[in-house]
């Protein structure tokens, strides 16, 4: 579809307004004069003057024949050829002759004179000439009005209607109706506004969908966390009530009850901490406290914190990481991410199993992998393992002790540092979590980062 600029459209309208009255004028002129030449009007006026002079001479010279029918017939014929009419009145204003009484209203009296002979008034003569240019001017004015009407219709079609439809579309969108078809226009500026409006609508739709997804996720997290908090709280409350009522009579039972209470409180503590970290990473724009550190130190701290749990299950954790792998990171957050990955590996590795941690530098990235000897991920788990509160279990039980937020938190922490974290299965069995962090150079070791300097 070809488009026009507003200035081009305006110029075309202006030319149309000027040309249409002129066309009407020429058409009326041609119908009246049988010629399109305006210059011929001057020649016609000269011929008309010559004819008028001849008619006046005939009337003056034939004053004694005014009442003669033959003479009147000849005068009438001459008047008809000249497209004129004449009236002859006597000295007492009595009508002696009138060529065509019916045309009096369509003619104009331009010549009036008296006939005097030998000092005596014989009569008066009135000659009617055709009205000049009246039809042409009326036609031109009609063309002018028609041009204005056509321009008004086209302006409404090309300018006003699209703008009105876009206004209605904006009101529909404001009312929450996204199924809006924006009007098209052949005017370039309006088409550009329409395209920009469409981009804005798509952006609003995307933002609205994102907001709806976040709201749905927020409700899901709240409901899931409420459920997960209720379970250990009920268990903790039950065991405390048992202790209060004296059900644990022996020291062994009391120690068992206390151990269960301690385990449930630790589970609550992990759940609350995971929820706090998830909320901070998901909804709060927090600044990273970046410092240049060795990645191996972070790995070792995480392994040390998980060693007691690993020893209980007789699981060995080996660190095969390279030295001098420098990264710029928020050490506390990144350690939290590695802790979650190792905790997931320990919980899903059977008794007597093994966990292998590797790290190395590849170009400008520090890569790391955590492999366990557990059952690995199912195909469904591989697709949803990083979803919030997804545990790969049909029930809501906590048989493995996880909160369902650990891997989600780890991935978001790694991404906040400019890296990526993925999950897969090792070719020899077991789960494999692999990720990378942008590497740093030794030149920046122990120097505060640019972000810290701003802080």
Secondary structure, 3 states (H helix, E strand, C coil): CCCECHHHHHHHHHHHHHHHHHHHHHHHHHHHHCCCCCCHHHHHHHHHHHHHHHHHHHHHHCHHHCCCHHHHHHHHHHHHHCCCEEEEEECCCCEEEECCHHHHHHEEEEEEEEEEECCEEEEEEEEEEECCCHHHHHHHHHHHHHHHHHHHHHHHHHHHHHHHHHHHHHHHHHCCCCCCCCCCCCEHHHHHHHHHHHHHHHHHHHHHHHHHHHHHHHHHHHHHHHHHHHHHHHHHHHHHHHHHHCCCCCHHHHHHHHHHHHHHHHHHHHHHHHHHHHHHHHHCCCCCCCEEEEHHHHHHHHHHHHHHHHHHCCCEEEEEECCCCEEEECHHHHHHHHHHHHHHHHHHCCCCCEEEEEEEEECCEEEEEEEECCCCCCHHHHHHCCCCCCCCCCCCCCCCCCCCCHHHHHHHHHHHCCCEEEEEECCCCCEEEEEEEEECCHHHCCCECHHHHHC
